[in-house]
Amino acid sequence: MSILELTWQAIQAGKLKFDPQAVPERVTYHDPCNIARSGWIVDQPRNILRSFVKDFVEMQPNGTDNYCCGGGGGLVSLDEMHKFRMSIAGKTKAEQIQASGAQIVATPCANCKKQLRELMDYYKMPVQIVGVHDLVLRALKVSDSQDQ
């Protein structure tokens, strides 16, 4: 079981509560190839984000049809492939993110986060790249005292 599946189950069971004001920015989700193309984890991260993000938008296409970030297959670890990763493999992803208007891209994959951060730097895009659970932590209510 993935932590994304477990988190979504905890939300559905009412075990996690969120501050609905904690993430006012426009957020989109990047589907990592290794979990989305198989159809294994597509809906759970979106459900998690929608449970507390005020302005969630989808990239088009998304889910099992989403574009690779350009760092897949370990390509992100090869520094000699940087130019290819940025100008060819990642260009479509950068354009897709820009078209979404998102200020934050959430994804659970460490390789995707590295590649997407480098893409945002390369194309000088003011977009934060974070893990899904970074946003969960930001919005999580840890006690009822926050309700006051």
Rosetta constraint file for C-alpha pairs under 8 A:
AtomPair CA 1 CA 5 HARMONIC 6.45 0.50
AtomPair CA 1 CA 6 HARMONIC 7.03 0.50
AtomPair CA 2 CA 6 HARMONIC 6.40 0.50
AtomPair CA 3 CA 7 HARMONIC 5.91 0.50
AtomPair CA 4 CA 8 HARMONIC 6.18 0.50
AtomPair CA 4 CA 41 HARMONIC 7.87 0.50
AtomPair CA 4 CA 44 HARMONIC 6.26 0.50
AtomPair CA 4 CA 45 HARMONIC 6.11 0.50
AtomPair CA 5 CA 9 HARMONIC 6.22 0.50
AtomPair CA 5 CA 41 HARMONIC 7.79 0.50
AtomPair CA 5 CA 44 HARMONIC 6.08 0.50
AtomPair CA 6 CA 10 HARMONIC 6.24 0.50
AtomPair CA 7 CA 11 HARMONIC 6.27 0.50
AtomPair CA 7 CA 48 HARMONIC 7.42 0.50
AtomPair CA 8 CA 12 HARMONIC 6.20 0.50
AtomPair CA 8 CA 44 HARMONIC 6.03 0.50
AtomPair CA 8 CA 45 HARMONIC 7.57 0.50
AtomPair CA 8 CA 47 HARMONIC 7.08 0.50
AtomPair CA 8 CA 48 HARMONIC 5.80 0.50
AtomPair CA 9 CA 13 HARMONIC 6.13 0.50
AtomPair CA 10 CA 14 HARMONIC 6.28 0.50
AtomPair CA 10 CA 15 HARMONIC 5.14 0.50
AtomPair CA 10 CA 16 HARMONIC 6.12 0.50
AtomPair CA 11 CA 15 HARMONIC 5.77 0.50
AtomPair CA 11 CA 16 HARMONIC 5.14 0.50
AtomPair CA 11 CA 17 HARMONIC 7.35 0.50
AtomPair CA 11 CA 48 HARMONIC 7.53 0.50
AtomPair CA 16 CA 140 HARMONIC 7.12 0.50
AtomPair CA 16 CA 141 HARMONIC 7.57 0.50
AtomPair CA 17 CA 140 HARMONIC 6.04 0.50
AtomPair CA 17 CA 141 HARMONIC 5.46 0.50
AtomPair CA 17 CA 142 HARMONIC 7.85 0.50
AtomPair CA 18 CA 51 HARMONIC 7.92 0.50
AtomPair CA 18 CA 52 HARMONIC 6.15 0.50
AtomPair CA 18 CA 136 HARMONIC 8.00 0.50
AtomPair CA 18 CA 139 HARMONIC 5.17 0.50
AtomPair CA 18 CA 140 HARMONIC 4.57 0.50
AtomPair CA 18 CA 141 HARMONIC 5.06 0.50
AtomPair CA 19 CA 52 HARMONIC 6.92 0.50
AtomPair CA 19 CA 139 HARMONIC 5.23 0.50
AtomPair CA 19 CA 140 HARMONIC 6.35 0.50
AtomPair CA 19 CA 141 HARMONIC 6.05 0.50
AtomPair CA 20 CA 52 HARMONIC 5.13 0.50
AtomPair CA 20 CA 53 HARMONIC 6.85 0.50
AtomPair CA 20 CA 54 HARMONIC 6.97 0.50
AtomPair CA 20 CA 139 HARMONIC 7.22 0.50
AtomPair CA 21 CA 52 HARMONIC 7.92 0.50
AtomPair CA 21 CA 54 HARMONIC 7.51 0.50
AtomPair CA 21 CA 139 HARMONIC 7.88 0.50
AtomPair CA 22 CA 52 HARMONIC 7.81 0.50
AtomPair CA 22 CA 53 HARMONIC 7.84 0.50
AtomPair CA 22 CA 138 HARMONIC 6.60 0.50
AtomPair CA 22 CA 139 HARMONIC 5.02 0.50
AtomPair CA 23 CA 52 HARMONIC 7.30 0.50
AtomPair CA 23 CA 53 HARMONIC 5.54 0.50
AtomPair CA 23 CA 54 HARMONIC 6.74 0.50
AtomPair CA 23 CA 135 HARMONIC 7.56 0.50
AtomPair CA 23 CA 138 HARMONIC 7.59 0.50
AtomPair CA 23 CA 139 HARMONIC 6.76 0.50
AtomPair CA 24 CA 53 HARMONIC 6.78 0.50
AtomPair CA 24 CA 54 HARMONIC 5.77 0.50
AtomPair CA 24 CA 55 HARMONIC 6.79 0.50
AtomPair CA 25 CA 53 HARMONIC 7.88 0.50
AtomPair CA 25 CA 54 HARMONIC 7.53 0.50
AtomPair CA 25 CA 55 HARMONIC 6.52 0.50
AtomPair CA 25 CA 102 HARMONIC 7.66 0.50
AtomPair CA 25 CA 103 HARMONIC 6.13 0.50
AtomPair CA 25 CA 104 HARMONIC 7.02 0.50
AtomPair CA 26 CA 53 HARMONIC 7.93 0.50
AtomPair CA 26 CA 54 HARMONIC 7.53 0.50
AtomPair CA 26 CA 55 HARMONIC 4.75 0.50
AtomPair CA 26 CA 56 HARMONIC 5.82 0.50
AtomPair CA 26 CA 57 HARMONIC 7.02 0.50
AtomPair CA 26 CA 101 HARMONIC 7.28 0.50
AtomPair CA 26 CA 102 HARMONIC 4.82 0.50
AtomPair CA 26 CA 103 HARMONIC 5.38 0.50
AtomPair CA 26 CA 104 HARMONIC 6.40 0.50
AtomPair CA 27 CA 53 HARMONIC 7.21 0.50
AtomPair CA 27 CA 55 HARMONIC 6.24 0.50
AtomPair CA 27 CA 56 HARMONIC 4.89 0.50
AtomPair CA 27 CA 57 HARMONIC 6.17 0.50
AtomPair CA 27 CA 102 HARMONIC 5.15 0.50
AtomPair CA 27 CA 103 HARMONIC 6.10 0.50
AtomPair CA 27 CA 104 HARMONIC 4.76 0.50
AtomPair CA 27 CA 105 HARMONIC 5.80 0.50
AtomPair CA 27 CA 106 HARMONIC 7.16 0.50
AtomPair CA 28 CA 56 HARMONIC 5.79 0.50
AtomPair CA 28 CA 57 HARMONIC 5.14 0.50
AtomPair CA 28 CA 58 HARMONIC 5.64 0.50
AtomPair CA 28 CA 59 HARMONIC 6.71 0.50
AtomPair CA 28 CA 100 HARMONIC 7.38 0.50
AtomPair CA 28 CA 102 HARMONIC 5.88 0.50
AtomPair CA 28 CA 104 HARMONIC 6.41 0.50
AtomPair CA 28 CA 105 HARMONIC 5.01 0.50
AtomPair CA 28 CA 106 HARMONIC 6.32 0.50
AtomPair CA 29 CA 45 HARMONIC 7.83 0.50
AtomPair CA 29 CA 46 HARMONIC 7.06 0.50
AtomPair CA 29 CA 57 HARMONIC 7.88 0.50
AtomPair CA 29 CA 58 HARMONIC 6.78 0.50
AtomPair CA 29 CA 59 HARMONIC 7.38 0.50
AtomPair CA 29 CA 105 HARMONIC 5.55 0.50
AtomPair CA 29 CA 106 HARMONIC 4.93 0.50
AtomPair CA 29 CA 107 HARMONIC 5.93 0.50
AtomPair CA 30 CA 59 HARMONIC 7.80 0.50
AtomPair CA 30 CA 62 HARMONIC 7.74 0.50
AtomPair CA 30 CA 66 HARMONIC 7.72 0.50
AtomPair CA 30 CA 105 HARMONIC 6.60 0.50
AtomPair CA 30 CA 106 HARMONIC 6.25 0.50
AtomPair CA 30 CA 107 HARMONIC 5.24 0.50
AtomPair CA 31 CA 35 HARMONIC 7.53 0.50
AtomPair CA 31 CA 36 HARMONIC 5.76 0.50
AtomPair CA 31 CA 42 HARMONIC 7.14 0.50
AtomPair CA 31 CA 62 HARMONIC 6.99 0.50
AtomPair CA 31 CA 63 HARMONIC 6.03 0.50
AtomPair CA 31 CA 64 HARMONIC 7.69 0.50
AtomPair CA 31 CA 66 HARMONIC 6.38 0.50
AtomPair CA 31 CA 107 HARMONIC 6.70 0.50
AtomPair CA 32 CA 36 HARMONIC 5.88 0.50
AtomPair CA 32 CA 37 HARMONIC 7.91 0.50
AtomPair CA 32 CA 68 HARMONIC 7.12 0.50
AtomPair CA 32 CA 69 HARMONIC 7.89 0.50
AtomPair CA 32 CA 107 HARMONIC 7.13 0.50
AtomPair CA 32 CA 108 HARMONIC 7.50 0.50
AtomPair CA 32 CA 109 HARMONIC 6.29 0.50
AtomPair CA 32 CA 112 HARMONIC 6.70 0.50
AtomPair CA 33 CA 37 HARMONIC 5.31 0.50
AtomPair CA 33 CA 64 HARMONIC 7.92 0.50
AtomPair CA 33 CA 68 HARMONIC 6.28 0.50
AtomPair CA 33 CA 72 HARMONIC 7.27 0.50
AtomPair CA 34 CA 38 HARMONIC 7.28 0.50
AtomPair CA 35 CA 39 HARMONIC 6.82 0.50
AtomPair CA 35 CA 40 HARMONIC 5.66 0.50
AtomPair CA 35 CA 41 HARMONIC 5.55 0.50
AtomPair CA 35 CA 42 HARMONIC 7.66 0.50
AtomPair CA 36 CA 40 HARMONIC 5.92 0.50
AtomPair CA 36 CA 41 HARMONIC 5.42 0.50
AtomPair CA 36 CA 42 HARMONIC 5.50 0.50
AtomPair CA 36 CA 63 HARMONIC 6.12 0.50
AtomPair CA 36 CA 64 HARMONIC 5.25 0.50
AtomPair CA 37 CA 63 HARMONIC 7.50 0.50
AtomPair CA 37 CA 64 HARMONIC 4.57 0.50
AtomPair CA 37 CA 65 HARMONIC 7.30 0.50
AtomPair CA 38 CA 64 HARMONIC 7.24 0.50
AtomPair CA 39 CA 63 HARMONIC 7.89 0.50
AtomPair CA 39 CA 64 HARMONIC 6.19 0.50
AtomPair CA 41 CA 45 HARMONIC 7.50 0.50
AtomPair CA 42 CA 46 HARMONIC 7.30 0.50
AtomPair CA 42 CA 63 HARMONIC 5.65 0.50
AtomPair CA 42 CA 64 HARMONIC 7.36 0.50
AtomPair CA 43 CA 47 HARMONIC 6.09 0.50
AtomPair CA 44 CA 48 HARMONIC 6.16 0.50
AtomPair CA 45 CA 49 HARMONIC 6.18 0.50
AtomPair CA 45 CA 132 HARMONIC 7.19 0.50
AtomPair CA 46 CA 50 HARMONIC 5.98 0.50
AtomPair CA 47 CA 51 HARMONIC 6.17 0.50
AtomPair CA 48 CA 52 HARMONIC 7.45 0.50
AtomPair CA 49 CA 53 HARMONIC 5.57 0.50
AtomPair CA 49 CA 56 HARMONIC 7.35 0.50
AtomPair CA 49 CA 132 HARMONIC 7.50 0.50
AtomPair CA 49 CA 135 HARMONIC 7.97 0.50
AtomPair CA 49 CA 136 HARMONIC 7.78 0.50
AtomPair CA 50 CA 54 HARMONIC 7.39 0.50
AtomPair CA 50 CA 56 HARMONIC 6.42 0.50
AtomPair CA 52 CA 139 HARMONIC 7.03 0.50
AtomPair CA 57 CA 100 HARMONIC 6.79 0.50
AtomPair CA 57 CA 102 HARMONIC 7.30 0.50
AtomPair CA 58 CA 62 HARMONIC 6.92 0.50
AtomPair CA 58 CA 100 HARMONIC 6.93 0.50
AtomPair CA 59 CA 66 HARMONIC 7.93 0.50
AtomPair CA 59 CA 96 HARMONIC 6.35 0.50
AtomPair CA 59 CA 97 HARMONIC 6.75 0.50
AtomPair CA 59 CA 99 HARMONIC 7.71 0.50
AtomPair CA 59 CA 100 HARMONIC 5.63 0.50
AtomPair CA 60 CA 66 HARMONIC 7.21 0.50
AtomPair CA 60 CA 96 HARMONIC 7.00 0.50
AtomPair CA 60 CA 100 HARMONIC 7.97 0.50
AtomPair CA 61 CA 65 HARMONIC 5.80 0.50
AtomPair CA 61 CA 66 HARMONIC 5.06 0.50
AtomPair CA 61 CA 67 HARMONIC 7.16 0.50
AtomPair CA 62 CA 66 HARMONIC 3.95 0.50
AtomPair CA 62 CA 67 HARMONIC 7.35 0.50
AtomPair CA 67 CA 92 HARMONIC 7.49 0.50
AtomPair CA 67 CA 93 HARMONIC 6.29 0.50
AtomPair CA 68 CA 72 HARMONIC 6.90 0.50
AtomPair CA 68 CA 89 HARMONIC 7.96 0.50
AtomPair CA 68 CA 90 HARMONIC 7.68 0.50
AtomPair CA 68 CA 93 HARMONIC 6.93 0.50
AtomPair CA 69 CA 89 HARMONIC 7.16 0.50
AtomPair CA 69 CA 90 HARMONIC 5.41 0.50
AtomPair CA 69 CA 93 HARMONIC 5.46 0.50
AtomPair CA 69 CA 112 HARMONIC 6.36 0.50
AtomPair CA 69 CA 115 HARMONIC 6.75 0.50
AtomPair CA 69 CA 116 HARMONIC 6.63 0.50
AtomPair CA 70 CA 75 HARMONIC 7.57 0.50
AtomPair CA 70 CA 76 HARMONIC 7.59 0.50
AtomPair CA 70 CA 85 HARMONIC 5.49 0.50
AtomPair CA 70 CA 86 HARMONIC 7.57 0.50
AtomPair CA 70 CA 88 HARMONIC 7.99 0.50
AtomPair CA 70 CA 89 HARMONIC 4.37 0.50
AtomPair CA 70 CA 90 HARMONIC 4.47 0.50
AtomPair CA 70 CA 93 HARMONIC 7.55 0.50
AtomPair CA 70 CA 115 HARMONIC 7.08 0.50
AtomPair CA 71 CA 75 HARMONIC 4.87 0.50
AtomPair CA 71 CA 76 HARMONIC 4.23 0.50
AtomPair CA 71 CA 77 HARMONIC 7.91 0.50
AtomPair CA 71 CA 85 HARMONIC 6.47 0.50
AtomPair CA 71 CA 89 HARMONIC 7.59 0.50
AtomPair CA 71 CA 90 HARMONIC 7.59 0.50
AtomPair CA 71 CA 111 HARMONIC 6.69 0.50
AtomPair CA 71 CA 112 HARMONIC 6.44 0.50
AtomPair CA 71 CA 115 HARMONIC 5.61 0.50
AtomPair CA 72 CA 76 HARMONIC 6.63 0.50
AtomPair CA 72 CA 111 HARMONIC 7.33 0.50
AtomPair CA 72 CA 112 HARMONIC 7.46 0.50
AtomPair CA 74 CA 78 HARMONIC 7.41 0.50
AtomPair CA 74 CA 111 HARMONIC 7.68 0.50
AtomPair CA 75 CA 81 HARMONIC 7.07 0.50
AtomPair CA 75 CA 85 HARMONIC 7.63 0.50
AtomPair CA 76 CA 81 HARMONIC 7.84 0.50
AtomPair CA 76 CA 82 HARMONIC 7.78 0.50
AtomPair CA 76 CA 85 HARMONIC 7.43 0.50
AtomPair CA 76 CA 111 HARMONIC 6.44 0.50
AtomPair CA 76 CA 114 HARMONIC 7.34 0.50
AtomPair CA 76 CA 115 HARMONIC 6.04 0.50
AtomPair CA 78 CA 82 HARMONIC 7.09 0.50
AtomPair CA 81 CA 85 HARMONIC 6.02 0.50
AtomPair CA 82 CA 86 HARMONIC 6.14 0.50
AtomPair CA 83 CA 87 HARMONIC 5.84 0.50
AtomPair CA 83 CA 88 HARMONIC 7.78 0.50
AtomPair CA 84 CA 88 HARMONIC 5.25 0.50
AtomPair CA 84 CA 89 HARMONIC 6.15 0.50
AtomPair CA 85 CA 89 HARMONIC 4.77 0.50
AtomPair CA 85 CA 90 HARMONIC 5.40 0.50
AtomPair CA 86 CA 90 HARMONIC 4.93 0.50
AtomPair CA 86 CA 91 HARMONIC 6.08 0.50
AtomPair CA 86 CA 118 HARMONIC 7.82 0.50
AtomPair CA 86 CA 119 HARMONIC 6.06 0.50
AtomPair CA 86 CA 122 HARMONIC 7.01 0.50
AtomPair CA 87 CA 91 HARMONIC 5.40 0.50
AtomPair CA 88 CA 92 HARMONIC 7.71 0.50
AtomPair CA 90 CA 94 HARMONIC 6.22 0.50
AtomPair CA 90 CA 119 HARMONIC 6.81 0.50
AtomPair CA 91 CA 95 HARMONIC 6.25 0.50
AtomPair CA 91 CA 119 HARMONIC 7.95 0.50
AtomPair CA 92 CA 96 HARMONIC 6.11 0.50
AtomPair CA 93 CA 97 HARMONIC 6.17 0.50
AtomPair CA 94 CA 98 HARMONIC 6.17 0.50
AtomPair CA 94 CA 119 HARMONIC 6.57 0.50
AtomPair CA 94 CA 120 HARMONIC 7.27 0.50
AtomPair CA 94 CA 123 HARMONIC 7.59 0.50
AtomPair CA 95 CA 99 HARMONIC 6.11 0.50
AtomPair CA 96 CA 100 HARMONIC 6.43 0.50
AtomPair CA 97 CA 101 HARMONIC 6.88 0.50
AtomPair CA 97 CA 102 HARMONIC 6.76 0.50
AtomPair CA 97 CA 105 HARMONIC 7.87 0.50
AtomPair CA 98 CA 102 HARMONIC 7.09 0.50
AtomPair CA 98 CA 125 HARMONIC 7.88 0.50
AtomPair CA 102 CA 127 HARMONIC 7.14 0.50
AtomPair CA 103 CA 126 HARMONIC 7.05 0.50
AtomPair CA 103 CA 127 HARMONIC 4.80 0.50
AtomPair CA 103 CA 128 HARMONIC 6.26 0.50
AtomPair CA 104 CA 127 HARMONIC 5.47 0.50
AtomPair CA 104 CA 128 HARMONIC 4.66 0.50
AtomPair CA 104 CA 129 HARMONIC 5.89 0.50
AtomPair CA 104 CA 130 HARMONIC 7.16 0.50
AtomPair CA 105 CA 127 HARMONIC 7.13 0.50
AtomPair CA 105 CA 128 HARMONIC 6.21 0.50
AtomPair CA 105 CA 129 HARMONIC 4.96 0.50
AtomPair CA 105 CA 130 HARMONIC 6.25 0.50
AtomPair CA 106 CA 129 HARMONIC 6.04 0.50
AtomPair CA 106 CA 130 HARMONIC 4.92 0.50
AtomPair CA 106 CA 131 HARMONIC 5.14 0.50
AtomPair CA 106 CA 132 HARMONIC 5.10 0.50
AtomPair CA 106 CA 135 HARMONIC 7.88 0.50
AtomPair CA 107 CA 112 HARMONIC 7.16 0.50
AtomPair CA 107 CA 113 HARMONIC 6.75 0.50
AtomPair CA 107 CA 129 HARMONIC 7.73 0.50
AtomPair CA 107 CA 130 HARMONIC 6.50 0.50
AtomPair CA 107 CA 131 HARMONIC 5.02 0.50
AtomPair CA 107 CA 132 HARMONIC 5.50 0.50
AtomPair CA 108 CA 112 HARMONIC 7.92 0.50
AtomPair CA 108 CA 113 HARMONIC 7.76 0.50
AtomPair CA 108 CA 131 HARMONIC 5.09 0.50
AtomPair CA 108 CA 132 HARMONIC 5.62 0.50
AtomPair CA 108 CA 133 HARMONIC 7.65 0.50
AtomPair CA 109 CA 113 HARMONIC 6.20 0.50
AtomPair CA 109 CA 131 HARMONIC 7.51 0.50
AtomPair CA 110 CA 114 HARMONIC 6.26 0.50
AtomPair CA 111 CA 115 HARMONIC 6.23 0.50
AtomPair CA 112 CA 116 HARMONIC 5.84 0.50
AtomPair CA 113 CA 117 HARMONIC 5.98 0.50
AtomPair CA 113 CA 129 HARMONIC 6.22 0.50
AtomPair CA 113 CA 130 HARMONIC 6.85 0.50
AtomPair CA 113 CA 131 HARMONIC 7.42 0.50
AtomPair CA 114 CA 118 HARMONIC 6.29 0.50
AtomPair CA 115 CA 119 HARMONIC 6.14 0.50
AtomPair CA 116 CA 120 HARMONIC 6.17 0.50
AtomPair CA 116 CA 129 HARMONIC 6.68 0.50
AtomPair CA 117 CA 121 HARMONIC 6.32 0.50
AtomPair CA 117 CA 128 HARMONIC 7.57 0.50
AtomPair CA 117 CA 129 HARMONIC 5.95 0.50
AtomPair CA 118 CA 122 HARMONIC 5.98 0.50
AtomPair CA 119 CA 123 HARMONIC 6.04 0.50
AtomPair CA 120 CA 124 HARMONIC 5.60 0.50
AtomPair CA 120 CA 125 HARMONIC 4.85 0.50
AtomPair CA 120 CA 126 HARMONIC 6.96 0.50
AtomPair CA 120 CA 127 HARMONIC 6.50 0.50
AtomPair CA 121 CA 125 HARMONIC 6.51 0.50
AtomPair CA 130 CA 134 HARMONIC 6.21 0.50
AtomPair CA 130 CA 135 HARMONIC 7.40 0.50
AtomPair CA 131 CA 135 HARMONIC 6.91 0.50
AtomPair CA 132 CA 136 HARMONIC 6.44 0.50
AtomPair CA 133 CA 137 HARMONIC 5.96 0.50
AtomPair CA 134 CA 138 HARMONIC 6.27 0.50
AtomPair CA 135 CA 139 HARMONIC 6.22 0.50
AtomPair CA 136 CA 140 HARMONIC 5.81 0.50
AtomPair CA 141 CA 146 HARMONIC 6.84 0.50
AtomPair CA 142 CA 146 HARMONIC 7.86 0.50
AtomPair CA 144 CA 148 HARMONIC 7.71 0.50
